[in-house]
Amino acid sequence: MTDSACTPMHQAVESGDQAGLTRILDEGADPNEVCCGMTLLMHAIDVEGDTALRAGVTADSRSTVILLAYGAEPLAQPRPHLMGAVDLADHYGHDIAYRLLNRLIEAKSAGGRPQNKLRGWRRNRRD
C-alpha cells in the first residue's frame, strides 16, 4: 500500500502515528473508513501483526485499541473474499487484538458490553 493511495488516517495507522490517528478521530473522522479494500481496524491489525512477525516480538495493539475505543466495527468486511479483522488477528497470532475483538463481538451479540471479570479482584486486592 503506498502513501499516495491512503487517506490521512490510513497513513497514520501505516506509520504507527497513534497521536495523529487520535487527533483525526477526535476531529470526527469515521473509524470505519475503508481504503484499498481494508477498514482502518483491518489495516491496524495487519500493520501491528506484520511488524511483530518481522521483529519476532509480541504485537503492539495501540492502534487497534484506539480504533475500537472510537467505535470501529469489528465485523466490518468491505471485501468478502479478504480476511476480516478477526481473521487477520488470528493469522498473525495477534492475541491481544484477537481477544479484544472476540470480547466485543460476544458483548454485541448479547446486547451489552463485555463483563470485567477482574473487577472483584481489583476491589479485594490489598497492595
N, C-alpha and C positions, 0 to 999 in steps of 0.2 A: 504494500500500500504506500503510495507516495504522498508526501505532504500536500502537493497541489490538488490532489483528489479528495482531501479530507476537509471537513469543517473544523473550525477552531476547537470545538470540544473533542473531536476525534484526534486532533493534533495534540491536545493536552494529554489525552489518555496514552497516545503513542509515545510521547516523550516523558511520561511519568510526572507531569506537572499537576500535582493534586491541588495546589493553591489556585492555579489558573482554572482548572476544572470546576472547583468550588465557586470561584468568582463568577464564572459564566452561568452556572446553575443558579446562583444567588440572584443573578440578573433576570431570571425567569426562563431560561432555556429549557427545552424539553429533554428530560433524562432518557427518553425512549427514542431519541433521534437515530436515524438509520443512514449510514454512509457505506457505499461499496458492499451492500448486502448484509452489513453487520450492525446490530444495535450497539450503543455505547457499552452496555454491560457485556455483551459478547466480546467486543473489542478489548475491554479492560481485562477480562479473564484470559483471552488469547495472549495479550502482551505480558501479563503477570506470569502466566504459566510458561510461556516460551522463554522469558527471561530467566526464570528459576531453573528450567530444564537445562538451558545452556550453561548457567553458572553452577549447577549442581547444589542449589540451596533450596530452602523452603520458599514457596511463593509468597510474595508481598501481596496483601489484599486491600491496600488503602483505596485504590480507585474503585474496586468493586464495592467496598463498604460505603464510600461516598455516594456512588450512584444508587445503591439500594436505599440509602437514607433519604435521597431526593425523589424516591418513588419509581425507580426503574423497574419495569415489569420483568420478573424472572423467566416467564414462559414465552415472551415475545420471540418470534422466529420469522423474520421477513422473507426468508427463502427456505421453504420446507425441505429442500434437498441438502441444506447445510446443517451442521451441528448447531444446536441451541446452546444457551449459556450453561445449562446443567451438563450437557454432553461435553462441552469444551472443558469444564472444570474436571470432569471425570477423566477425560482424555489426558490432561496434563498432570493429573494427580494433585490438583489444586484443592486440597482438603478443606481449607477454611472457606473458600468460595462455595464448594460443593455442599458443605454443612449449612452455611447461611441460606443458600438458595432453597435447599430442601426444607428447612425450617419455615421459611416464608411461604413456600408453596403449600405445605401442610396447614399452616395457620390460615391461609386464604381459603383453602378448601373446607376448613372447619368454621369459617366465618369469624375468625378473631385474629388475635396476634399470638406469636409464639409465647409459650409459657416459660418463665425463667425458673429453671429447676435449682438455680443457685441462690435464689432469694432467701430461703430459710437458712441456708448455710451461712450467708453473709450476716444475717441477723444474729445467729448464735455464735458466731466466731468471736473469740476474745484474744486480740493481739495487743 
